[in-house]
């Protein structure tokens, strides 16, 4: 049996069970509130004045912070933090309008905090969202490491008009799935990536076609705000999916439909290397984005226009599949979920 995410300490099925338990509890807070979309989608939606909905989402960068620490390079991890939040909130059609960050560390280290802030600022500028505040918490007793250790997370708020939300309910048979390129692993699956790669390689080893392993792993997450908002404004969009934790199984957040992926691009070299280190292909497609960081689901007639808009924003994209009436997520005819 190949190496799995569970072997790396992340049991996805148990996590889903925990999330379900949490979801039932937090749903009890919605009584009397104008909640339009709660637990389970890419962002929560609450009705506010003026015919608008307030969208909120929070996320972090996971164990990618370990790579930043190993390389002692902190100026891009903030980009990931912004990306992981704004890329989710646009999935329901909202425009990001406000962002706050949270840095937890075992010790005060101003030079490192400054480098992290540089990445946060770079990501926010690319997402066209202001950072309006945040929190830096120094908690020496929470981190066991003697050397500098930290975690990084953020929260984004956005706005969308009530009649312009995109929740996947309009997805229909025959719709096309356009996949937009990723920049690499983005910010998910790092426990498995490290488990697979570091049993043979050092973070500073160089591999032909990849370069230094650590640099490939630390490549910042792509931010899709500008192209996706333009796509929403010019095309009839039925569904949007940020391919993060759970990879292509995430498509089931949109609708219980058939997502048939049969024209996937060649995966990035770093992912090919991870697979070669003993991770089976179906596990790869359940864990990593495999070169597709974002999916746009549209009627067939809009597919070429979506691809053209992505090209305008210097992003490669292609039709990677279509919607069928056969329930589940399928990659190259094999069912993932």
Secondary structure, 3 states (H helix, E strand, C coil): CCCCCCCCCCCHHHHHHHHHHHHHHHHHHHCCCCEEECCCCCCEEEECCCCEEEEEEEEECCCHHHHHHHHCCCCCHHHHHHHHHHHHHHHHCCEEEEEEEEEEECCCCHHHHHHHHHHHHHHHHHHCCCEEEEEEEECCCCCCCCCCCEEEEEEEEEEEEHHHCCCCCCCCCCCEEEEEECCCCCCCCHHHHHHHHCCCCCCCCEECCCEEHHHHHHCCCCCCHHHHHHHHHHCCEEEEEECCCCHHHHHHHCCCCEEEECCCCCCCHHHHHHHHCCCCHHHHHHHCCCCEEEEEEECHHHHHHHHHHHHHCCCCEEEEEEEECCCEEEECCEECC
